């Protein structure tokens, strides 16, 4: 299993209520319904404000590295990526369960 973790930090001046953020969140929430490789998909806003915190997170579980590769190429996922790219910076980690 692969656990795919993405942490998003909104760009300076971008707010959660901005229409582009609302649209990006909508897309992120539906990635799990539009990417068949995902065994589990969770997203949400950070609830604790700390200087090191990111604003939004997406966590997906995939059965293997091949599924992760297909997920990354999925057209719906790529649409979501474009929406987030316009409003945020992010970091990614992919953990392989051993």
N, C-alpha and C positions, 0 to 999 in steps of 0.2 A: 504494500500500500504506500501511496505517496500522499503526504499532507502538504497542500499548496497554500501558503500564507502570503497575503498581500496587505501591507499597511500604507494607507494614503494620508498625506498631509496636504490640506488645502493651501493653494498658493496665497501669498500676501494679498489682502484685500478681497479675497473670495469668501463669501459667507454661505452657510448652509441653506439659507432661504433663496439664494440666487437661482433663477430658473435653470441654468446649466447644471448646477449641483443637484437640484431636484430630479432632473432628467438622468444624470449619471447614476444617482442612487436607484432610480426605477430600473435602469438597465442592469445594474449590479444585482439587484434582488431577483431578477428573472433569469440570470445566467444559469442557475440550477435547473430551470425548466426547459432551457434551450440547448444545453450541452449534454448529450446522452452519456458521455464518459464519466460524468461526476456521480459518485456514489453518495456524496453528501455535500451540501453547500450552505454556508452560513455567512451572513453579512450583518453589519450594524455599526452604529456610531459609538465612539468611545464615550463612556459615562463618567470618567474621572479626569479632571483637568489638571495635568502636571506638565512642567516644562518639556519633558522628554516624550510626552504622549503624541501619538498620531491621532488623526481625526476619525478615520473610518477603516474598517478591516473587512477582508473577504477571506474565508477559509474553505477550501475545497478538498475533498478526499477522492483520490483516483486509484484504480486497482494496480497500476504499474506505470513505468516510465513511458511506454508507448501510448497509453491513454493520456498522459500529461501532454505529450507532443501533439496529439490530435486535438485536445482541449485548447492548446495555445493557438492552433491554426483555425479553429472553429470561427465561422463568419460572425455569429452573434457575439461571441466573446471578443472578437476584434472590434466590433462596433462599440462595445462597452469600454474597451481599452482607449479608443479614440476620444470618447466622452470624458473619461477621467484624465487623459493626457492634457486636455485643454485647461483643466481646473486644479490639478494637483501634481505633486511629486510623490513617488512611492518607492518602497523597498519590497523585495520578494525573498522568500525562503521556501525551498522544497525539501521536505524531510522524508526520508525513506524509512519506513518501519522495518526493523530487523528482527 
